[in-house]
Amino acid sequence: MPWTALTHPPDTLIVLVLALAAEAAAGYPDRLYRALGHPVTWIGALTGGLDRRLNRGNDAQRRIAGLLGLGILLACVGGVALALTALAGAAGAVPALGLLALLCASLPAQRSLHDHVARVATDLRRDGLAGGRIAVSMIVGRDPESLDEAGICRAAIESLSENFSDGIVAPAFWIGAGGLPGGALYKAINTADSMIGHRTPRHEAYGWAAARLDDLVNLPASRLTALLLVAAAALHRGASPGAAWRAVRRDARHHRSPNAGWPEAAIAGALGLRLAGPRVYGATRVADGWMGDGRAEATPADVERALALYRTACALLFGLALALLALLTLVFA
């Protein structure tokens, strides 16, 4: 099988379908993580090393250095992904698709995200505010000590919706578009943004390129995520697809992020909540628009409702990948 075929549909969609199924079933095994780490940790180590070596000088020099560092990162990650794709292609058609699916299964995080958010509701009920604050601190960057029960629950739901977009739908989109290289390059961009794409004295100039590129590559997935959540709301009693759609149209553009507002507004409208708004990160208070016009007093039960919506949206994403695979198989037949 020519390895270049493995970076074009419908083969990339076969890989995507298999990868989503494998990751939903097994996640990323702890034993594998302890033995080898995870692609994100490898990418993070390279990003951090480049940051330490290149991020110096005035703002103009730092911005150029950031472009250089991002270019080196993408060249390394893309080169490895292309090499692995070529090696897989040498094994033959069916083994290649299976091998690439296993590699790509490390890129989305359906199971991990679900478990981390579910732990917030569980620990909040069992251990009160102290337990909820510890659990939510594992998934958000804001100061957990500033959060009451409603704030903890809102933060968990916001993290669920935003990470559904950039942790699941976006890598799935880019795997479907470009196979393992597409998914790996997306993950490199997103990891770099999470590490250096902050408006701090050290990273505002150096991380500018990573932050802007992350905004760009997440744009299609954020819109698709909102649609998936609206569709999921139509399948759940007590959720409102109409309110979800109205919140997206009205509120998404008022979020400080060009992408995060779409899934946050959708899930807020669907569940009758009000999310985002002013928040505290470290010692910094961030003013942001509210997503949705429902109640701000979210509860652990709302976190569980959000998780149910999320599970349905993940199933819809899988179904969409299957439908596109069937359609492209007919087109390319």
N, C-alpha and C positions, 0 to 999 in steps of 0.2 A: 504494500500500500504506500503510495507516495506520501511522505510525511506532510507535505504542504496541504494535502487535502484535509488534514486534521485541524487546520486553522480556519476552515470554511464550513458553512452549513451545507447539508444537514448533519454532518459528523459532529460539529461543535454542540448541536442540540442533543444528540445522543449522549455525549459526554455530560452535558448539563443535567439531563434527566437522571442519569445514573448517579451523578455526584450529589444532587439534591436528595435523592432517595437514601443513599449511603450515609450522608451526614445527618439526616433526620433520624435514621435508625440507630446510629452508633455514636454520633458526635465525633470529637477528636479524642481518641483513647488516652487516658492519663498515663498509661505505661509508655506509649509512644512519645508523649510530651516530655516525660522524665528522661527518656533515653536520647531523644533527638531535638527536643524543643519544638517549635512551631514556625511556619513560614513568617508569621508576624514578628516573632522574636529575632529571627535572622535578619529580616529587613530592618527591624528597629536597631539592631546592633550596628549595621552598616550606616544607617541614617545618623545615629549618635556619633559614630567615629568620624564621619564627614563633617558633622557639625563642629566637633572639637578641633578639627584640623583647619577648616576653611572659614569659620565664622569669626572674622576679625576685621578691623579697620573701620572706616566711616560708613555711613548708610549706603552710599553708592557702591562701595567696595563689597559690603555685605550682600547687597542685592545681586551683584554679579556672581559672588561666591555661591549664593543660594541657587542661582541658575545652574552653575557648574556642578554643584553637589547633587542637585536633582537630576541633571543629565547623567552623571556617573551612576547614580542609584538605578535609574531606569535602564541604562545600558547593561548593567550587571544583572538585574532581575530579568529583563527581557532576553538577554543572552542565555541565561540558565534555562528559562522556560522554553526557548526555541530548541536548545540542545536536548532537553528532556523529551520534547515532542518528537524530535528526529529519532532519538533512541527508541521511543515507543513505536514509531512507525516501522522501524526495522523488524519488530516482532510479528508483524502481520496485522490484518485489519481488525479482527475481533479482539485479540490480546491488546492491541494499541488502544482501542476505545476503553477497555476495562482499566488499563493502567492509568490512562489520562483521567478517567473518572475518579479513581482513587486519589490521585494527586489534587485534582480540582476540589474534591470533597473537603480539603483542609481550608478552603477559602471562604465559603459562607459559614455562618455560625448560628443556624436555626436553634439547635438543641441547647447550646451554651447560653444564648440570650434568654431563652425561655426559662432555664433553670435559675439563672441569676435574678431575674425579675420575680419569679415565683418565690424565691427565698426572702425577698423583701416583705411580701405579705405574710409569709409563714413566721418569720422572726418578729415582725411587728406584733402579731397576735400573741406569740409565745413569750416574748421577752420585753414587750413594750417599746417605748421610744428608744432606749439604749440599743436594743437589738435591731430595730428598724434602721437606725442611723448607721450602724456598722454595715448592715447589708447593703444599704443604698450607696454608701461610700465606695463600694466596689464597682459601681456602674456609672456614677456621675462625678463631675469635677467640682461641684459646688460644696460649700461648707455644710457638712451634715448637722453640725451643732446648731445651726440657725433654723433647722427645719422642725416643725411640729408634725403631728401624724398626717395631716392633710398635705403638708409640703413634701413629706417623704413619699406619699402615694402618688402625688402629681409628678415628682421627679422620676419615680420608677416608670410611670406610664409614658412620660416624655422620652425617657431613654429607650423604652421599648419601641416606640414609633420611629424615632430617629435612627436607631440601630437596625431596625427592620429594613430601612431604606439603604443605609450605607454599609451594613454588615451582611445583608442577605440579598436584597433585590439588586443592588448595584453589582456585586461580584457575579451574580447569576446573569445579569444583562451582558456583562463584558465577557463572561465565559461563552455565552451563546453567540456573541458577536465575533469572538476571536479565539476561542478555545483556551487552553492553558496560558498561552502568552497574554491574551486579553485579560483574563482574570488576575494573573500575577501582576501585570503592570498596574491594573486598577488598585490592587491591594498595596502595592508599593507607594502609589500616590496618596492613598487614604492614610496609610501608616505615617508617611512623612508629614502630612498635614496635622495629624494628631500629636506629633512630637514637636514640630517646629513651626506650625502654622498659627502661632499665637501672637497677639498684639502686645508683646512685652518688649522692653528695651533690647534684649538680646536677639529676639526672633522676628520682630516686626519687619525688618528689611530682609534678613536672611531667609525667612520662611515665606516671603511674599509670593514667590513663584509656586511653591507647593500649595499654598492656600488657594490661590486663584485657579490652579489646574484642578484641584480637588473640587472646587465649586463647579467647574465645567463638566468633569466626568460624572458627577453625581446628579447633574440636571435631569437627564432622562429617567433615571431610577426614582428620583423623588416624586416625580409626577406619576409614574407607574405605581409606586407604593400607595399614593393617595387613592388612585382608582381601585387598587386591590382592597384597601380598607373600606372604601365606599361599597364595593361589591360584597365584601364579607358582612358588612352591617345589614345588607338586605337579607342575609341568611340567618340572622340572629334575632330572636324575640327580645324586645327591649332595647334594641339598637336601631338607630334611625339613619338610613342611607341618605334621605333628603337633607336632614340637618348636617350630616357629614359633608355633603356636596356644597351646601350653602356656606359652611364654615371655611371650606377650602377656597371658594371663590372670593369670600369677603376678607378672610384673615391671613391667608398664607403669605401674601406679599408684604405684610406688616412685620413679619419676623425678621430679626437682625441677620439671619442666615438666608441666602437665596434658595436654599433647598429644605432645611429642617422644618420650615413652616408648613409645608405641604402634608407630610404624614401626621404632624402634630395636630394641625387643624382638622384633618379627617377623623382622627381617633377621638378628639375632643368633641366634635359635633356628633359623631356616632353614639357616644356614651353620655351625652348631655353634661359634659364637663367644661371647665375653663382651665386651660393649660398655658404654660410659658409665663408671660408677664415678667415683672421685676424679679431678679434672682441675685444671689450672692455667691461669687466664686472667689474663694480665699478671702481677701480683704476688700475685694472689688464688687461693688453693686452694679449690676447690669440692667439697664432699662430695656424692656422689650415689650412688644405688643402681645395682648392676650389672644390666644387661639381658642375659638369657641365662645359661646355666651351662656353656658350653663353654670352649674355650681362649682365653686372652687374647693369646697370641702370634700375632697376625695377620700375614700376609705379603702381598706384592704380588699373589700368586696369589689370595688371598682378596678383594682389591679387585676383581680381574677377575671373580671369581665373583659378587660383589655387583653389578657392572655388568651381567652377563648376566641376573641376576634382575630388575634394574631395567628393562632393555629389555623383558623379557617383561611386567612389571607395567604399563609404559607401553602396550604393545599391548593388554593386558586393559582398561585404562582407555578406550582408543579403542573397543574392542569393546563395552564397557558403554554408552558414549555412543551408539553406533549402535543397540544394542538398545533403549535408552530412546526414541530417536528413532522407531524403528519402532513401538513400543508406543503412544506418544503420538500418532503420526500416525493410527493406527487409532482412538484415543479421540476425537481432535478431527475426524475425517473427517465 
